[in-house]
Amino acid sequence: MNIAESYRYCSSMARSQAKNFYTSFLFLPREKRNAISSVYAFMRACDDITDNGQSNEFRKKSLHQWKEKVKKFLEEGDLNHPIFPSLQDTIHQFKIPHSYFYEILEGVQMDLEPIRFSRFTELYPYCYKVASVVGLICLYIFRFKEASTLEHGEACGIAFQLTNILRDLKEDAEMGRIYLPQEDMTKFKYSENDLIHFKINENFIALMKFESERAESFYQKAAVLPERIDPDSQRAIKVMIGIYHGILKKIQAKNYDVLSERIRLSFWEKVKIVISNL
């Protein structure tokens, strides 16, 4: 597959599967939109390993094979996958460090193990590897102006992942994954058994409010990002942040009830966010 075909493959995947992200991609110039789509396709390929419904042993074997394939791609230029020609072009064009892709794979590996975190300082590295690193890659594509911008990009990824954790609390618990720090659950007297039985009480609401406020603090740190990247990328990142922050705000507006139904933004809510950032 040549580079053009690879970009088309990745763009098609992003258009059909990147529900929250693709809206923001549309505001990028074609060159950057294609680059972001190739990165998304890489992330999708990684996620499909952990979320394919197969046994854990099968997923670990699949991840090992994928890691070997990615290593050969990064170190030897082996293009034995439809996304690799465009991803190679993107990495070269925007000078993206190879180390980021290895860190993403480390995050995927963590998702194959029983998920429990004693405290937030343990959760943070996980959030960094599965979300912040992707944000840092995006900043290379958006062309950040100062090295300090990367700190704010890291915070943005943490904010997004904390939002995901709150939104997906029920689905993750059903799969045996509990991302909320055990220290926080103990503090608010809300047990794993309560969560497994989808119990909503004052303790749960207080816990969710606490976690929500933590996410808000990272959104605040990420707020300066638009002014620190190329003008042609500012609208895209504003929409991206607006959509994820919008999900968190909707969780708050629903009084943190993420156990009765999955919180998502409607088409018109997304349109409103887009219009507000025109």
VEXLODREN-376823 format. One record per residue: residue in three letters; x, y, z of N, C-alpha, C in turn. Coordinates in pm, whole numbers, plus 32768, in hexadecimal, padded with zeros to 4 digits. Layout:
<atoms>
ALAXYZXYZXYZ/...
</atoms>
This chain:
<atoms>
MET80557F8980008000800080008059807C8000/ASN803F80D97FA2809081537F9E805F81B98004/ILE80A5822A800E8085828E80747FF882C68063/ALA7FD482E87FE87F5083227FCF7EE182C07FF5/GLU7EF282427FD07E8E81DC7FF27E8681C88089/SER7EF981CD80CA7EFD81BD815C7EB5823081A1/TYR7ECA82AA81727E84831D81AC7DED830F8199/ARG7DC482E081237D3482CD810B7CFB82638168/TYR7D4781FA817E7D1E818F81D97D0A81C58266/CYS7D6B821382957D64824B831D7CF482B2832A/SER7CE3830482C37C7A836A82C67BF0832A82CB/SER7BDF82BE82807B5F827682827B44823C830C/MET7BAA8205834B7B9C81CE83D27B77823C8436/ALA7BBC82AE842D7BA1831D84897B1483518476/ARG7AEB835E83F97A66839483DB79F7833B8411/SER7A0B82B8840D79A2825B843879A5823B84CD/GLN7A1A824D850E7A26821E85987A4C828885FF/ALA7A8A82F585D47AB7835B86367A4783BC8653/LYS79E4838F869C796883DB86AD797D846786E5/ASN79C68471875379D984F587917A4B85438752/PHE7AB084FC87257B25854086EF7B1285728660/TYR7ACA8526860E7AC78546857F7A8985CE8563/THR7A2A85F785B579EE867B85A47A5986E785A7/SER7AB886D986027B23873D860C7B8787308598/PHE7B9986B685647BF686A384F47BCF86F8847C/LEU7B4D870D846A7B1B875283F47B4C87E283EA/PHE7B7A881A84597BA788A5845A7C3D88B2843C/LEU7C7E884484217D0D884684037D24884C836C/PRO7D92888983417DB6888082B47DCE87EE828F/ARG7DBB87CC82107DC0874081E47E3D86F58216/GLU7EB08736820B7F2F86F682317F2B86C982C4/LYS7EFA8721831B7EF6870083AA7E8386A183C8/ARG7E1486AF83817DA3865383957DCD85C48371/ASN7E1585B683047E46853182DE7EA684F98347/ALA7EFD8550837B7F5D852483E07F1784F5845F/ILE7EB68544848D7E6B851F85057E20849C84EF/SER7DEB848A84777DA2840E84587DFE8395845F/SER7E7B83A484327ED8833384387EFA831084C9/VAL7F068376851E7F1F835D85AC7EA6831B85EC/TYR7E2D834A85C87DB4830D85FD7DAD827985D7/ALA7DCF825B85597DCA81D1852A7E298178857A/PHE7E9C81AF859D7EFA816485F17EBC81488679/MET7E7F81AE86B47E3E819D87367DCD8137872F/ARG7D80813C86C17D1180DF86AF7D45805086A9/ALA7DB3803D86617DED7FB786567E197F8386DF/CYS7E4E7FDD87327E767FB887BA7DFC7F968810/ASP7D967FEA88097D1E7FD6885B7CD67F558835/ASP7CD87F3387B57C927EBA87887CCB7E3C87C8/ILE7D487E4287F17D867DCE88327D4B7DB988BD/THR7D357E2589077D047E1989917C6C7E0C8998/ASP7C267E36892F7B937E3889357B537DDB88CF/ASN7B977D6B88AD7B617D1588447B0D7CA18877/GLY7AF67C9B88FB7A9F7C3489327ADF7BAA893D/GLN7B5E7B9C89177BA37B1C891F7BD97B0589AD/SER7C0F7A8F89C47C4A7A708A477CC37AC88A60/ASN7CE47AD98ADF7D577B2D8B017DD97AF38AC9/GLU7DE27A6F8AC87E5A7A2D8A917E687A4D89FC/PHE7DF87A4889B57DFA7A6789257E217AF8890E/ARG7DEA7B5389607E087BE189507E9B7BFF896E/LYS7ED27BBC89D37F607BD089F37FB87BA18980/LYS7F937B3189447FDE7AFE88D17FD37B5F885B/SER7F5B7B9388457F457BF287D77F957C7187ED/LEU7F987CA0886A7FE47D1A888980797D038873/HIS80AA7C8F889C81387C718888815B7C7587F3/GLN81057C3A87A1811C7C3A871081167CC786D8/TRP80B77D17870980A97DA086DB81227DF48704/LYS81527DE1877E81C77E2B87AD82427E0C8757/GLU82517D8E873282C27D6786DC82B57DA78653/LYS823A7DAC862182237DE8859D823F7E7F85A2/VAL82137EC1860D822A7F51861B82BF7F6D862B/LYS83047F19867783947F2B868A83DE7F228605/LYS83BA7EC085B283FA7EB1852F83DA7F2984D6/PHE83607F5D84E483387FD38498838C804D84C0/LEU83978065854283DE80DC8572847580D2855F/GLU84AC805B8572853D804C856F8575802484E7/GLU85237FDE849885567FAB841885097FDF839F/GLY849C802983B9844D805D834A83F77FF48305/ASP83D97F86834C83837F1E831582F47F52830C/LEU82BA7F53829382357F8E827E81CA7F22826C/ASN81D47EB782B8817B7E4482A980F57E5682F2/HIS80B67EC882DD802F7EE283127FF77F5A82C7/PRO7F767F5C82A87F3D7FCA825A7F5380568293/ILE7F5F806283187F6E80E98351800081188351/PHE805E80BD834280EA80E283548123814482EC/PRO81018138826B8139819A820C8115822A822F/SER809682438250806D82CB827280A382F582FA/LEU80AA8297835980DF82B983DD817482DA83D3/GLN81BC82908382824982AE836D825B833A8332/ASP8207835C82D2820C83E0829481ED844D82FA/THR81898433834F8162849283B781D384A7841C/ILE820E843A844A827C844284AB82F184938472/HIS8311847883F5838184BF83B583608553839F/GLN82E9856D836D82C185F6834B82B9865183C6/PHE8286861B84358270866E84AC82D58652851B/LYS833985FF84FB83A885E4855A837585B285E2/ILE831F855085DE82E485178658834384B08695/PRO836484BC871583BF845C8755838783CD8755/HIS83D9836D873283AF82E18732838782B287BE/SER83C382ED882483AA82C088AE831782C888D3/TYR82CE832688978240833488B781F282B68893/PHE82158278882481CB820287F881E781898852/TYR826081818885827F811788E58232812E8969/GLU822481AB899181DA81C98A0D814681A789FD/ILE810F81BF898780848199896D80748102897E/LEU80D280B6894A80CB8024895680D57FF789E7/GLU812280408A38812A80218AC780A280368B09/GLY805C809F8ADF7FD680B98B147F75804B8AEE/VAL7F7F801B8A727F2A7FAC8A457F457F308A99/GLN7FC47F178AB67FEA7EA48B097FA87EAC8B92/MET7FA37F248BCB7F667F368C4F7ED37F118C4E/ASP7E907F268BDD7E017F068BD47DE67E708BCF/LEU7E4D7E218BB97E3D7D908BB47E4E7D4F8C3D/GLU7E747D9E8C9F7E857D6D8D277E0C7D998D7B/PRO7DF37D588DEE7D877D858E467D9C7E188E6C/ILE7D357E688E567D427EF88E6B7D1A7F208EF8/ARG7D7B7F4A8F477D647F868FC97DD57FE98FE2/PHE7DB2805C90187E1780C090397E0180EC90C9/SER7E6880E3911B7E5C810591A87E41819991BD/ARG7E8581EB916E7E77827D917E7E8882C090F6/PHE7E6D834290F27E72838A90737EFF838B9037/THR7F64838B908C7FEE838C9059800D830C900A/GLU7FC082A290207FCE82288FD17F79822E8F52/LEU7F07826F8F5B7EAE827D8EE77EEA82DB8E7F/TYR7F3083418EAD7F6483A88E537FBB836E8DE3/PRO801E83188E01807282E28D95802182948D2D/TYR7FB882508D5B7F6182098CFD7F1C826C8CA0/CYS7EE282D58CDA7E9F833C8C897F00837D8C28/TYR7F7A83918C567FE083CD8C007FF983768B85/LYS800882F48B9B802C829B8B2D7FBA82828ACB/VAL7F3E827F8AFC7ECF82618AA17E8E82DE8A67/ALA7EAB83538A9F7E6883CC8A6E7EC784428A58/SER7F1784638ABC7F6F84D88AAF7FD084CA8A3B/VAL800784528A2A8068843D89BF8029845A8937/VAL7FAC843289277F66844F88AA7F5984E68897/GLY7F3B852D89047F3385BE88FE7FB785FE88D8/LEU802385C7890B80A885FD88EA80C885E78857/ILE80A28574882280B4855B8793806585C18742/CYS7FEA85DC876E7F97864087297FDB86C98729/LEU801B86EB8797805D876E879F80D0877A873B/TYR8113870B8720817B870F86B8813B872A862F/ILE80C686EE8619807F8705859A804887928594/PHE801887C686047FE3884F860B805388B7860C/ARG80CD88888621814688DC8625814189408699/PHE8167890E870F816A8962878781DF89C4877F/LYS81CF8A3587C582318AA287BB82A08A9B8823/GLU82818A6A889A82E28A67890782E189DD8949/ALA835489B3897C835E893089BC82FF89238A33/SER82E689928A78828C898F8AED81FE89698AC6/THR81DC89778A46815789528A17813A88BE8A31/LEU81A3886D8A2F819187DD8A43815887BD8ACD/GLU8178880F8B31814187FA8BB780A9880B8BB5/HIS807C886E8B6A7FEB88878B617FA7881B8B0D/GLY7FF087E78AA97FBA87798A5B7FAC86FB8AAE/GLU800B86E58B06800486738B627F8986808BBB/ALA7F7286F78BEF7EFD87108C457E7C86F88BF9/CYS7E7A871F8B7A7E02870C8B287DE186788B1B/GLY7E4786268B037E3185978AF97DFE855A8B7B/ILE7E3385898BEA7E0385598C6D7D70857E8C7F/ALA7D4C85FA8C5B7CC186268C667C6585CE8C12/PHE7C8E85B18B977C3D855C8B3F7C2B84D08B79/GLN7C9884968BAB7C8F840E8BDF7C3F84078C5F/LEU7C4B84698CB67BF9846C8D2F7B6584778D0A/THR7B4884C48CA27ABE84CE8C717A8E84468C3F/ASN7AE384018BF27AC0837B8BC27AA4831C8C35/ILE7AF783238C9C7AE882C98D0F7A6282DE8D53/LEU7A3B835B8D6679BB83798DA67947834F8D4C/ARG7952836D8CCB78E6834B8C6D78D382B48C62/ASP794182688C61793C81D98C46793F81848CC5/LEU792081C18D35792C817C8DB778E180F78DB9/LYS786680F78D887814807D8D8B784E80118D31/GLU786A80338CB2789D7FD18C5379227F958C82/ASP79787FEB8CB879FA7FBA8CE779E97F5D8D5F/ALA798F7F808DBA79787F2B8E3079457EA28E06/GLU78F17EA08D9F78BC7E208D6D792B7DC88D35/MET79987E058D077A0A7DBA8CD27A777DA48D3B/GLY7A587DCA8DB97AB87DB68E257B227E228E2E/ARG7B0A7E918DEA7B6B7EFF8DEC7B357F708E43/ILE7B7D7F908EAC7B567FFF8F037BCB80618F07/TYR7BB880D18EC57C2381348EB77C25819A8F29/LEU7BB681AC8F6E7BB3820D8FDC7C1781E39047/PRO7C6B823E90757CCD821B90DC7C8B81E19159/GLN7CC28173918B7C8A813292037C8A8192927A/GLU7CF081E592817CFB824892EC7C8282A592ED/ASP7C5782CF92767BE48329926C7B6382E29292/MET7B55826592657ADC821A92847AD18203931B/THR7B4081E8935B7B4181D793EC7B1D82599432/LYS7B5582C694027B3C834A943D7AA7836B943D/PHE7A62834693D279D3836893C7797882F293E9/LYS79B582899422796882169454790F81D993E7/TYR794A81C793737903818793037959811192D7/SER7922809992E17971802092CC79687FEB923D/GLU79C27F8F921E79BC7F4C919C79387F00918E/ASN790B7EC591FA788C7E7D91F878197EDB91D7/ASP781E7F55920D77B87FBA91EC77B97FD69156/LEU78317FE4911E783C80049090780E7F90903A/ILE78377F18905E78107EA2901077797E92900C/HIS77367EBE907676A37EB7907C76627F3B9052/PHE76B37F949019768380148FE2763180649047/LYS7666806B90C0762180B2912C763D81489125/ILE75D28197911C75DF8229911B75A9825F919F/ASN7601829F91EB75D882DC92697629835C927D/GLU761B839892F176628416930B76FA84039305/ASN77288391933277B88377932F77EB8371929F/PHE779D8330924977C3832691BC77C883B1917C/ILE776384029195775E8488915C77D384DD918D/ALA77F384D1920E7864851C924578E884EF9206/LEU78F7846D91F2796F843691B2797B84699123/MET790D846390D9790E848F904D792A85259043/LYS78F38571909F790C8601909F79A1861D90B5/PHE79DC85D491107A6B85E2912C7ABE85C290B0/GLU7A9F8554906D7AE9852C8FF57AD2858F8F84/SER7A5885C28F7C7A3686258F157A8686A68F28/GLU7A9286D18FA47ADE874B8FC17B7287388FA0/ARG7BA386BF8FB57C2F86A38F8F7C3F86B18EF7/ALA7BE0867A8EAD7BE686868E1B7BDF87188DF0/GLU7B8A87668E337B7D87F48E127C02883D8E22/SER7C4F88178E867CD0885A8E9D7D2F88438E28/PHE7D2487D08DE87D7987B48D747D4487FB8CF7/TYR7CC188098CEC7C8988588C7D7CB888E98C87/GLN7CBE891C8D017CEC89A68D147D7C89B78CE4/LYS7DD089558D017E5B895E8CD67E6789518C3E/ALA7E0A89098C017E0D88F58B707DD4896B8B23/ALA7D9489C88B677D4B8A348B247DA38A8D8ACD/VAL7E248A948AE87E7D8AED8A9C7EAD8AAD8A1A/LEU7E908A2F8A047EC789E889907EAA8A2B8909/PRO7E2E8A5788EE7E138A90886A7E708B018841/GLU7E938B5788A07EE78BCA887E7F7A8BA5886D/ARG7F9C8B28888880288AFE888380478AA2880E/ILE7FEC8A9A87AD80038A4787377FE78A9886BA/ASP7FFF8A5D86467FE58AA185C77F558AD385C0/PRO7F3F8B4A85897EB78B7F857B7E598B1F8530/ASP7E8E8AD684CD7E378A7D847F7E0B8A0084CC/SER7E3E89F085457E19897C85977DCA89A38614/GLN7DBD8A23862C7D818A5286AA7CEE8A2C86B6/ARG7CA48A38864A7C158A1886517C018983866E/ALA7C52893086327C4688A086467C59887A86D9/ILE7CC088B287177CDA888E87A37C7188CA8800/LYS7C3B893E87DB7BCF8978882B7B54891E8828/VAL7B3388EC87B37ABF889387A57AD7881087F0/MET7B5087DA87E37B73875E88267B63876B88BE/ILE7B9B87D788F47B8F87EF89857AFE880A89AA/GLY7AB9885789557A2D8879897079D487FF8979/ILE79EB879E892179998725892179B286D1899E/TYR7A3086BB89BF7A4D866A8A367A2586B08AB7/HIS7A3E87328ABD7A14877E8B33797B877F8B3A/GLY793B87818AC578A9877D8AC0787286FC8AFA/ILE78B7868D8AE3788C860D8B1D789586148BB5/LEU7902864C8BE8791186598C7A78A486B28CB4/LYS788887218C717820877C8CA2779787388CA1/LYS777F86E38C3E76FF869D8C3976F586368CAA/ILE776585F78CCA7767859B8D3D774485E78DBC/GLN777C865E8DCB775E86B28E3F76CB86D88E41/ALA769686FE8DCC760B87288DC275AA86B68DE1/LYS75D5863A8DC8758285C48DE4759585958E75/ASN75D185EC8EC675EE85CC8F527641854C8F5F/TYR769D853B8EFF770084D08F0076C684438EEE/ASP764B843A8EBD761083B68EA77641837C8E22/VAL76B283398E2A76E982F78DB376CC82608DB6/LEU768182358E1B766681A78E2C75E0817D8DF1/SER758581DC8DDE750381BC8DA4750781BC8D0B/GLU755682188CD4756582218C4375ED825E8C22/ARG761D82408BAA769F82768B7E768B83078B52/ILE76DA835F8B8B76CF83ED8B6A771984078AE7/ARG76D484438A88771284698A0976D484EB89D8/LEU771D8531898476E885AC894A7696858C88CF/SER762585D188C175D385BF884A7614860787D4/PHE75E285ED875E7613863086E6760986C786F5/TRP759886F8872775828788873175D787C787A0/GLU75F4877A8807764F87AE886E76DB87C08835/LYS7703876487DF77868772879D778587E9873D/VAL771787F986F6770C886B869A771A88EE86E6/LYS76DA88F5875A76E2896E87AC7773898B87D4/ILE77BD892387F7784A8934881D789B896487A5/VAL7880892A873278C7895386B878AC89E6869A/ILE782D8A0E869D78088A98867E78488AF986DF/SER784F8AD3875E78898B2C87C3791F8B4087AF/ASN795B8AEB875C79EB8AF787447A0D8B2386B5/LEU79AA8B54866E79C28B8785E67A088C0D85EA/
</atoms>
